[in-house]
Amino acid sequence: MIQTKTLDLFAEIQVADHATPLKWYERLLGFPPTFFPHETEAVWELAEHRYPYIMKHPEHAGHAMRTLFVSDIETIVKEITEGELIP
């Protein structure tokens, strides 16, 4: 198990247009976005420090990117390389 004090997750879902996926994710998640950083991005806060978001990026629609911020990267790298991190 990851032994870090904090972990921030940002999960980007790239979409071809903004309006249709916005409505779809509102239905899926059961609530509207928490905030809109700009007109082609919508962010939902699922839990503290956990943010999935859609972003209009037509040439990469259907792809996703994840960004993690951790407080102790050395411990996580050690756990991964020693096989201690269980998927």
Number of C-alpha atoms within 10 A of each C-alpha: 10 16 13 13 8 12 14 13 17 18 16 19 20 22 23 16 15 18 11 10 18 21 13 11 17 13 11 10 11 9 11 16 20 13 12 13 10 9 9 15 20 22 21 20 15 12 8 9 13 15 18 17 22 24 23 19 17 13 10 12 14 11 12 14 10 11 11 12 12 17 13 14 13 11 14 18 14 12 16 15 10 9 10 13 14 8 6
